[in-house]
Amino acid sequence: MKKVLRVLVIALALLGVLVIPALAGKGGPAGNSNVGHLYLHEKNPDDWDEIVEDGAWGKMKYNLAGPTFDFVFNGHGLDAGVEYTLIYYPDKDGNPWPRTDIICLGSGTANNGGNVHIKESVDTGSLPNTAVDINAGAKIWLVLSTAVDCETGTMSGWTPTEYLFENNLITFDAD
């Protein structure tokens, strides 16, 4: 009888350990992740919706909210030895050129395999910046570093066949 009682107590204890937390809910963000994913692709400049088959591409993993825009970007199929810069490209009415409101997120040089790794934490404020951007989300591009001056936020180079463009717009909430 003692053995049956002991097994029953252990079973109830295990059940309590498993059931009570499930009823109380998970810790952290209640099942909602703070991580977003964005794919960038080489696109056909004659048809911006067309992704170049077997073209260069990249994936950015980023926090959806926080005091700084934290991300990791990995690009593939790029030109080896070339320096690239990941940027936020806000759209304005009329799109003045050269652009003077670019935010550089980070830079890196493609290795011999054509891969680039960029990991940064940048004080961008919320994205998109509604004071300068007409979009409901932010455009993130990978461009040649020679096309941008990160100190002035100016983008004057335009060789879109060498760039990676967002597949979707993103949002980031700076808290």
C-alpha positions in Angstrom: 0.0 0.0 0.0 2.9 2.4 0.8 4.4 1.7 -2.5 1.1 2.5 -4.4 0.8 5.7 -2.3 4.4 6.7 -3.1 3.8 6.2 -6.8 0.6 8.2 -6.7 2.3 11.1 -4.9 5.2 11.1 -7.5 2.7 10.9 -10.3 0.7 13.9 -8.9 3.9 15.8 -8.4 5.0 15.2 -12.0 1.5 16.1 -13.2 1.7 19.4 -11.2 5.1 20.2 -12.7 3.8 19.7 -16.2 0.2 21.0 -16.0 0.4 24.1 -13.8 3.0 25.9 -16.0 0.9 25.1 -19.0 -2.2 26.6 -17.4 -0.3 29.6 -16.2 1.2 30.4 -19.7 4.7 30.6 -20.9 7.3 33.0 -19.7 8.8 35.7 -22.0 6.8 37.2 -24.9 3.8 34.9 -24.5 4.5 32.9 -27.6 5.1 36.0 -29.8 8.6 36.1 -31.1 10.6 39.4 -31.2 12.6 38.1 -34.2 11.9 38.9 -37.9 13.3 37.4 -41.0 13.8 39.3 -44.3 15.1 37.8 -47.6 16.9 40.1 -50.1 17.3 39.1 -53.7 19.0 40.1 -56.9 16.1 41.5 -59.0 15.5 42.4 -62.6 15.6 46.2 -62.9 13.2 46.0 -65.9 10.6 44.2 -63.7 11.2 44.8 -59.9 8.9 42.0 -59.0 11.1 39.5 -60.9 13.8 37.8 -58.8 16.8 36.7 -60.9 16.9 32.9 -61.0 20.1 31.6 -59.4 21.0 35.2 -58.5 22.7 36.5 -55.4 20.5 36.6 -52.3 20.7 37.1 -48.5 18.8 36.7 -45.3 18.6 39.1 -42.4 17.4 38.0 -39.0 16.5 41.0 -36.8 14.7 42.1 -33.7 11.3 43.6 -34.3 11.6 45.9 -31.3 14.2 47.1 -28.8 16.4 50.1 -28.0 18.6 49.4 -31.0 18.1 47.7 -34.4 20.0 44.4 -33.8 20.5 42.1 -36.8 22.5 39.5 -38.5 22.7 39.4 -42.3 24.3 36.7 -44.5 24.6 37.3 -48.2 25.4 34.6 -50.8 26.4 34.6 -54.5 28.1 38.0 -54.4 31.3 39.2 -56.1 34.3 38.0 -54.1 36.5 40.8 -52.6 33.8 43.5 -53.0 32.7 45.6 -50.1 28.9 45.8 -49.5 26.8 48.0 -47.3 23.4 47.1 -45.9 21.2 50.2 -45.9 17.7 51.5 -45.0 16.4 53.3 -48.0 13.5 55.6 -47.2 11.1 56.6 -50.0 10.0 60.2 -50.3 7.5 61.8 -52.7 9.5 62.6 -55.8 12.5 60.5 -54.7 15.1 63.2 -54.8 18.6 62.2 -56.1 21.2 61.9 -54.8 19.6 60.6 -51.7 20.7 62.2 -48.4 18.7 60.3 -45.9 20.1 56.8 -46.1 20.9 55.0 -42.9 23.9 52.6 -43.2 23.3 49.5 -41.1 26.7 47.8 -41.6 29.3 46.7 -44.1 31.3 43.7 -45.0 33.5 42.3 -47.8 32.4 39.2 -49.7 34.8 36.3 -49.1 36.3 34.1 -51.9 33.0 32.1 -51.9 30.9 35.2 -52.5 29.5 35.3 -49.0 29.3 38.3 -46.7 28.4 38.3 -43.0 27.2 41.6 -41.3 26.2 41.7 -37.7 25.4 45.0 -36.0 23.4 46.9 -33.4 22.4 50.3 -34.8 20.5 53.2 -33.2 18.1 53.8 -36.1 15.0 54.9 -34.2 11.8 53.2 -35.4 11.6 51.9 -39.0 10.2 53.2 -41.2 11.0 56.8 -40.2 7.6 58.3 -40.9 9.2 61.8 -41.1 11.0 60.9 -44.3 9.4 57.7 -45.6 6.1 57.4 -47.4 6.0 53.6 -47.1 4.3 51.6 -44.4 7.5 49.6 -43.9 11.2 50.1 -44.4 13.2 49.1 -47.5 16.4 47.3 -46.7 19.0 46.9 -49.5 22.5 45.5 -49.9 24.4 47.9 -52.1 28.0 48.4 -53.2 29.8 50.4 -50.5 31.1 52.7 -53.2 27.5 53.8 -53.8 27.0 55.3 -50.3 28.7 57.8 -48.0 27.6 56.6 -44.6 28.9 59.7 -42.8 26.5 62.0 -44.7 23.8 59.5 -45.4 24.2 60.1 -49.2 23.6 57.5 -51.9 24.7 58.6 -55.3 25.7 55.4 -57.0 23.1 53.3 -58.9 24.0 50.0 -60.3 20.9 47.9 -59.4 22.2 44.7 -61.1 24.9 44.6 -58.3 22.4 45.1 -55.4 20.1 42.9 -53.4 16.6 44.3 -52.7 14.0 43.4 -50.1 11.3 40.9 -50.8 9.0 42.6 -48.2 9.1 45.8 -46.2 9.9 45.6 -42.5 9.0 47.5 -39.4 11.0 48.0 -36.2 9.8 49.6 -33.0 12.5 51.5 -31.1 11.4 51.5 -27.5 
